[in-house]
Amino acid sequence: MLSDMPVGFSNIVKYEWLEYTVRICIDVGRISETNTDGNNERVQSSGLDFKGQIGLFGDLDGQYSEVSTVKDSKTVKKYGIGRKEQALIREALHLYLADEVSVHSSSPNKNRDKTVSILSKIWSSVPPNVVELRDDALELYEEISDSERIVLHWGMTSAVYPFVFLVAETVGRLLRFQETFTLSQVRERVEGILGDRPTVYHALPKVLYSFVDWGVLKRIQNSKGVYAGTEPISIKNQYLIAWLLEAVLYAKGVSSLPLLSVIDSPGLFPFSIEPGVITDYVIRQNPRLTVFRHGMSEDMVGLAHK
């Protein structure tokens, strides 16, 4: 039930932090050299400059780090982001955010840990059901343009934090009928669905502030709590589109949806998909998706393994 939906997104998340996190995850898969040593796999790390230079993990755990084999972690696939790597990534994020989050707060470590937890859940310590979605996102990351990378962050955030996608849907619906909207309008609609919960009340502005930092919303100057949309980002890459369709299904918590409702979802308000781009061929570029006919004329898209 939607009324039981967890919130989880309790801090503002900046776009540059998402970028930093995904680059660390890619680094784990690309630079690590896997060697077999008895029953353990050992990954030689190349190290990480925590203030922005990707490539060095050595300072965290010595020249080598012991990692669990695939069977020891449900979140390990081809990128080898197991429990040990997840811990290293969290440590890297803590160091990276030391001067960024709650610097003057009375409890900086607590607030920073919340932010690290959000970033980790989106990209490294992902739920088991979206490991393949995450791995494909890491592969797509360097194949697409810089402007399209927001699609990957949007899709992963939505898949692991459905609350964020619910807020996005609410914003998208408002923007279809008006040029600006207010925080109170979003709050009224979201609380009408989830109930009057303190976690919802406090998380909503954090999500909207994050959207602003990601460049998909802008704040209206001299008008407190008033927002407007930005120019939609055109998505033309077929593999990226097919990937995003799957992310929406996870965000909605369903195994299938009418294809047109996914393409036209208000939760995808920051994006524009070129007319006629969505075909059976495009959808089948994602092996985890299937297309089938419902009734006489309604095309459905669904998760193939469900």
C-alpha positions as CSV (number, residue, x, y, z in Angstrom):
1,M,0.0,0.0,0.0
2,L,1.2,3.5,-0.8
3,S,0.3,4.6,2.7
4,D,3.1,2.3,3.9
5,M,5.7,3.6,1.5
6,P,9.0,4.2,3.2
7,V,10.5,7.7,2.7
8,G,14.2,7.3,3.4
9,F,15.3,10.3,1.4
10,S,16.0,12.5,4.4
11,N,18.8,14.8,3.2
12,I,19.5,17.0,0.3
13,V,21.6,15.2,-2.3
14,K,23.7,17.2,-4.7
15,Y,24.3,16.2,-8.3
16,E,28.0,16.3,-8.0
17,W,27.8,13.8,-5.1
18,L,25.9,11.4,-7.3
19,E,28.5,11.8,-10.0
20,Y,31.3,11.1,-7.6
21,T,29.6,8.0,-6.3
22,V,28.9,6.5,-9.7
23,R,32.5,7.1,-10.7
24,I,33.8,5.3,-7.7
25,C,31.6,2.3,-8.5
26,I,32.9,2.3,-12.1
27,D,36.4,2.5,-10.8
28,V,35.9,-0.7,-8.7
29,G,34.9,-2.6,-11.8
30,R,37.4,-1.2,-14.3
31,I,40.7,-0.8,-12.3
32,S,40.5,-3.7,-9.9
33,E,42.6,-6.7,-11.0
34,T,40.9,-9.9,-9.7
35,N,43.2,-12.7,-8.6
36,T,42.2,-16.0,-7.1
37,D,43.8,-16.9,-3.8
38,G,42.4,-20.1,-2.3
39,N,38.8,-19.6,-1.5
40,N,39.0,-15.8,-1.6
41,E,39.1,-13.3,-4.4
42,R,41.6,-10.5,-4.0
43,V,41.2,-7.2,-5.8
44,Q,44.2,-5.0,-6.3
45,S,43.1,-1.4,-5.9
46,S,44.7,1.6,-7.7
47,G,43.7,4.1,-5.0
48,L,41.5,7.2,-4.8
49,D,42.0,10.9,-4.3
50,F,38.9,11.5,-2.2
51,K,38.4,15.1,-3.2
52,G,37.7,14.3,-6.8
53,Q,40.4,12.2,-8.5
54,I,39.0,8.8,-9.1
55,G,41.4,5.9,-9.0
56,L,42.8,5.3,-5.5
57,F,41.5,2.9,-3.0
58,G,44.9,2.0,-1.5
59,D,44.8,4.5,1.3
60,L,41.7,2.9,2.7
61,D,42.7,-0.7,3.0
62,G,46.3,-1.2,1.9
63,Q,47.4,-2.3,-1.5
64,Y,45.0,-5.2,-1.5
65,S,41.5,-5.6,-0.2
66,E,39.9,-8.9,0.6
67,V,36.4,-9.1,-0.9
68,S,33.6,-11.7,-0.6
69,T,33.1,-14.0,-3.5
70,V,29.9,-13.7,-5.5
71,K,28.1,-16.3,-3.5
72,D,28.8,-14.3,-0.3
73,S,26.9,-11.2,-1.4
74,K,23.6,-10.8,-3.2
75,T,24.7,-7.4,-4.6
76,V,27.7,-8.7,-6.5
77,K,27.6,-9.1,-10.2
78,K,30.0,-8.2,-13.0
79,Y,31.1,-5.0,-11.2
80,G,32.2,-6.9,-8.1
81,I,30.7,-4.4,-5.7
82,G,30.5,-6.8,-2.7
83,R,30.4,-6.0,1.0
84,K,34.1,-5.0,1.2
85,E,33.8,-2.6,-1.7
86,Q,30.6,-1.2,-0.3
87,A,32.4,-0.4,2.9
88,L,35.3,1.2,1.1
89,I,32.9,3.3,-1.0
90,R,31.2,4.5,2.1
91,E,34.5,5.5,3.7
92,A,35.4,7.3,0.5
93,L,32.1,9.2,0.6
94,H,32.6,10.2,4.2
95,L,35.9,11.6,3.4
96,Y,34.7,13.4,0.3
97,L,31.7,14.9,2.1
98,A,33.6,15.9,5.2
99,D,33.7,19.6,4.1
100,E,30.4,19.4,2.3
101,V,27.7,18.2,4.7
102,S,26.7,19.8,8.0
103,V,30.1,21.4,8.5
104,H,28.8,23.7,11.2
105,S,26.1,21.4,12.5
106,S,26.1,20.1,16.1
107,S,25.9,16.6,14.7
108,P,27.8,16.6,11.4
109,N,28.7,12.9,11.5
110,K,25.0,11.9,11.9
111,N,23.9,14.1,9.0
112,R,26.8,13.0,6.8
113,D,26.1,9.4,7.5
114,K,22.5,9.9,6.3
115,T,23.7,11.4,3.1
116,V,26.3,8.6,2.6
117,S,23.5,6.0,3.2
118,I,21.4,7.6,0.5
119,L,24.2,7.7,-2.0
120,S,25.2,4.2,-1.2
121,K,21.7,2.8,-1.6
122,I,21.4,4.5,-5.0
123,W,24.6,3.2,-6.5
124,S,26.7,0.8,-4.4
125,S,24.6,-1.0,-1.7
126,V,21.6,-1.4,-4.0
127,P,18.7,-3.8,-3.2
128,P,19.2,-7.2,-4.8
129,N,16.4,-6.8,-7.3
130,V,18.0,-3.8,-9.0
131,V,21.6,-5.1,-9.2
132,E,21.4,-5.7,-12.9
133,L,19.7,-2.4,-13.5
134,R,22.6,-0.7,-11.6
135,D,25.2,-2.7,-13.5
136,D,23.7,-1.7,-16.8
137,A,23.6,1.9,-15.7
138,L,27.4,1.8,-14.9
139,E,28.0,0.5,-18.4
140,L,25.8,3.1,-20.0
141,Y,27.4,5.9,-18.0
142,E,30.4,6.4,-20.3
143,E,28.5,5.7,-23.5
144,I,26.1,8.6,-23.2
145,S,26.5,12.3,-23.2
146,D,27.1,14.3,-20.0
147,S,23.6,15.8,-20.3
148,E,22.0,12.4,-20.5
149,R,23.7,11.1,-17.3
150,I,21.0,12.7,-15.2
151,V,18.7,10.0,-16.7
152,L,20.7,7.3,-14.9
153,H,20.8,9.1,-11.6
154,W,17.0,9.7,-11.9
155,G,16.3,6.1,-12.8
156,M,18.4,4.6,-10.0
157,T,17.1,7.1,-7.4
158,S,13.5,6.4,-8.4
159,A,14.0,2.6,-8.4
160,V,15.4,2.5,-4.9
161,Y,13.5,5.4,-3.5
162,P,9.9,5.2,-4.8
163,F,9.0,8.1,-2.6
164,V,11.2,10.4,-4.8
165,F,9.4,9.1,-7.9
166,L,6.0,9.8,-6.2
167,V,7.2,13.4,-5.6
168,A,8.3,13.6,-9.2
169,E,5.0,12.4,-10.4
170,T,3.2,15.0,-8.3
171,V,5.5,17.8,-9.7
172,G,5.1,16.5,-13.2
173,R,1.3,16.7,-13.0
174,L,1.4,20.2,-11.6
175,L,3.7,21.4,-14.4
176,R,1.3,20.0,-17.0
177,F,-1.3,22.6,-16.0
178,Q,0.7,25.5,-14.6
179,E,4.1,27.1,-15.1
180,T,5.0,27.3,-11.4
181,F,4.0,25.4,-8.3
182,T,4.6,25.7,-4.6
183,L,6.0,23.4,-1.9
184,S,2.6,23.5,-0.2
185,Q,0.8,22.2,-3.3
186,V,3.2,19.3,-3.5
187,R,2.9,18.6,0.2
188,E,-0.9,18.6,0.1
189,R,-1.0,16.1,-2.7
190,V,1.7,13.8,-1.4
191,E,0.3,13.8,2.1
192,G,-3.1,13.0,0.6
193,I,-1.6,9.8,-0.6
194,L,0.8,8.8,2.1
195,G,-0.8,10.5,5.1
196,D,0.3,13.3,7.4
197,R,3.6,11.8,8.5
198,P,6.5,13.8,9.9
199,T,9.0,12.0,7.7
200,V,7.0,13.0,4.6
201,Y,6.8,16.6,5.8
202,H,10.5,16.9,6.4
203,A,11.6,15.0,3.3
204,L,9.6,16.8,0.7
205,P,11.6,20.1,0.7
206,K,14.8,18.0,0.6
207,V,13.7,16.2,-2.5
208,L,12.7,19.5,-4.2
209,Y,16.0,21.2,-3.2
210,S,17.8,18.1,-4.7
211,F,15.8,18.5,-7.9
212,V,16.9,22.1,-8.2
213,D,20.5,21.1,-7.7
214,W,20.1,18.4,-10.4
215,G,18.9,21.1,-12.8
216,V,15.4,19.7,-13.4
217,L,13.7,22.5,-11.4
218,K,14.4,26.1,-10.6
219,R,13.4,28.3,-7.7
220,I,11.6,31.5,-8.5
221,Q,13.5,34.4,-7.1
222,N,11.8,36.5,-4.4
223,S,9.1,33.9,-4.0
224,K,9.7,31.5,-1.1
225,G,8.8,27.9,-1.9
226,V,7.8,28.5,-5.5
227,Y,9.3,26.4,-8.3
228,A,9.3,26.1,-12.1
229,G,10.4,23.5,-14.5
230,T,13.4,23.6,-16.8
231,E,13.9,22.7,-20.4
232,P,13.3,19.0,-20.9
233,I,16.3,16.8,-21.7
234,S,15.9,15.0,-25.0
235,I,16.7,11.2,-24.8
236,K,17.6,9.6,-28.1
237,N,19.7,6.7,-27.0
238,Q,17.7,3.5,-27.5
239,Y,19.5,1.5,-24.8
240,L,19.1,4.4,-22.3
241,I,15.3,4.6,-23.1
242,A,14.9,0.8,-22.6
243,W,16.8,1.0,-19.3
244,L,14.7,3.9,-18.1
245,L,11.5,1.9,-18.8
246,E,12.7,-0.8,-16.4
247,A,13.6,1.8,-13.7
248,V,10.1,3.2,-13.9
249,L,8.6,-0.3,-13.3
250,Y,10.7,-0.6,-10.1
251,A,9.8,2.9,-9.0
252,K,6.1,2.1,-9.3
253,G,6.5,-1.3,-7.6
254,V,4.8,-3.2,-10.4
255,S,5.7,-6.0,-12.8
256,S,4.0,-4.4,-15.8
257,L,2.3,-1.2,-17.0
258,P,0.7,0.1,-20.2
259,L,3.5,1.2,-22.4
260,L,2.0,4.6,-23.1
261,S,1.6,5.3,-19.4
262,V,5.3,4.7,-18.8
263,I,6.4,6.9,-21.7
264,D,4.0,9.6,-20.7
265,S,4.6,9.3,-16.9
266,P,4.6,12.6,-15.1
267,G,7.4,11.2,-13.1
268,L,9.7,11.6,-16.1
269,F,8.9,15.3,-16.4
270,P,12.5,16.4,-16.8
271,F,12.9,14.4,-20.0
272,S,11.6,14.3,-23.6
273,I,11.6,11.1,-25.5
274,E,11.7,11.5,-29.3
275,P,8.3,10.7,-31.0
276,G,8.3,7.2,-32.6
277,V,11.5,6.1,-30.8
278,I,9.8,3.6,-28.6
279,T,9.3,0.4,-30.6
280,D,9.4,-3.3,-29.7
281,Y,12.9,-3.4,-31.0
282,V,14.0,-0.6,-28.6
283,I,12.3,-2.3,-25.6
284,R,13.9,-5.6,-26.4
285,Q,17.3,-4.0,-26.2
286,N,16.8,-4.6,-22.5
287,P,16.7,-8.4,-22.0
288,R,14.9,-8.0,-18.7
289,L,11.9,-6.4,-20.4
290,T,9.1,-7.9,-22.4
291,V,6.3,-6.4,-24.5
292,F,2.8,-8.0,-24.8
293,R,-0.7,-7.1,-25.8
294,H,-3.4,-6.6,-23.3
295,G,-6.9,-6.8,-24.7
296,M,-7.4,-5.7,-28.3
297,S,-5.0,-2.9,-28.6
298,E,-3.1,-2.0,-25.4
299,D,0.6,-2.6,-25.5
300,M,2.1,-3.5,-22.1
301,V,5.7,-3.4,-21.0
302,G,6.8,-5.7,-18.2
303,L,9.6,-7.3,-16.3
304,A,10.5,-10.5,-18.2
305,H,11.5,-12.5,-15.0
306,K,8.2,-11.7,-13.2
